[in-house]
Amino acid sequence: MSMDVLASGGTNSEEFQRATLLSEWLMPKTTQTLRGLSAIAALFLGWLAVPLEVFIRYGQGERYMGLLRMFYGFGMIQTFFMIVIAVGLPYRYTQFTELFLLAYVMLAVAHQMQMWRRARAKIPWHSRAFGISHLQKLTLRLEAWLIGKPVPFLNGRKVPPFNISDWVLYRFIEPVTFVLLGLALRQYEPLVGLYLLVASAALFVKNNHLYNMERDRILDIIDAQIEQTYLQDALDGKPKEKTAGFTVAPVTYPDFPAEDAPDIAATVARTMGAAAGRNTQAAPAEGETAAEPDAEAQLPLPLDARSPGGASAASGNG
């Protein structure tokens, strides 16, 4: 996962691209080093968030949550625990820590079994799907419970219909849920609680990065459709209110000479007629011998007869 888009706020802006080119020209080695470090940091943030996704989601695609990525997630948990203990913090392994690791391994195996069964049953599923949150059912119940309820201090106004989208769930509700869970566990299991706090920050960064990338991709498609639809209007100088905000540089649009369009139907008819003329000789009946071809018909056509008009006349005589 590259951090270039993340550093630019999730947009492939021209300013960011120019700044990148300028930095590569002024400080090529430094820029290359920083880019490598940002890529490594993004990679480790993704691995750090893997265990949280295993716990809170199901239905991931095989290329999004493969076996190797789950193994890296387990390694990140162990590495985090060892670093925290090594720096001298008063945290230690407990029975709850071991149960947490065991639960992760069991859920990772369950996810792999789900992918295997789905592939065996030939169920179509996006290979890069990042899963369905277990919190989705809770948000649906929350919507059903809140809609229509009176709002305090607003003169009896009721909550209007609303919808908690998937991206709101993934970008904000999931990380906040793990933050609250980490704060609660820190009182009793500080090692796991600290991990949940750090991993929830990694999950927040990762999910928002995916959101920005997906939004950029869809916006590019929409912009291309707008440009295709309103290009002629923009060239005609119509105001942007009439062209969905699309404008072009003033260009003198050339007047192309009007030529008679070729008669496609007549061309096809001549071609089919020529093919039929070459096949008008009927197959000989049983016991009959095929007639010898006319020697004059096999002579090459003169040059003037090889034009489309001459070919058509020759075909008609055949």
DAGI-V555084 format. One record per backbone hydrogen bond with DSSP energy under -1.0 kcal/mol. CO is the residue of the C=O (numbers start at 0). NH is the residue of the N-H. Records with the same first field share a line. If there is no record, write none. Layout:
CO=NH  NH
This chain:
2=6
3=7
4=9
5=8
10=12
12=16
13=17
14=18
15=19
16=20
17=21
18=22
19=23
20=24
21=25
22=26
26=30
27=31
28=32
29=33
30=34
31=35
32=36
33=37
34=38
35=39
36=40
37=41
38=42
39=43
40=44
41=45
42=46
43=47
44=48
48=52
49=53
50=54
51=55
52=56
55=133
57=131
60=64
65=69
66=70
67=71
68=72
69=73
70=74
71=75
72=76
73=77
74=78
75=79
76=80
77=81
78=82
79=83
80=84
81=85
82=86
83=88
84=87
88=90
93=97
94=98
95=99
96=100
97=101
98=102
99=103
100=104
101=105
102=106
103=107
104=108
105=109
106=110
107=111
108=112
109=113
110=114
111=115
112=116
113=117
114=118
115=119
116=120
117=122
125=128
126=62  63
128=60
131=57
132=135
134=138
135=139
136=140
137=141
138=142
139=143
140=144
141=145
142=146
145=148
148=158
150=153
153=156
156=150
158=147
164=168
165=169
166=170
167=171  172
168=173
171=175
172=176
173=177
174=178
175=179
176=180
177=181
178=182
179=183
180=184
181=185
184=187  188
188=192
189=193
190=194
191=195
192=196
193=197
194=198
195=199
196=200
197=201
198=202
199=203
200=204
201=205
202=206
203=207
204=208
205=209
206=210
207=211
208=212
209=213
210=214
211=215
212=216
213=217
214=218
215=219
216=220
217=221
218=222
219=223
220=224
221=225
222=226
223=227
224=228
225=229
229=233
230=234
231=235
232=237
233=236
238=241
239=244
242=245
261=263
262=266
263=267
264=268
265=269
266=270
267=271
268=272
269=273
270=274
271=275
272=276
273=277
276=279
284=287
302=305
306=310
307=311
308=312
309=313
310=314
311=315
312=316
313=317
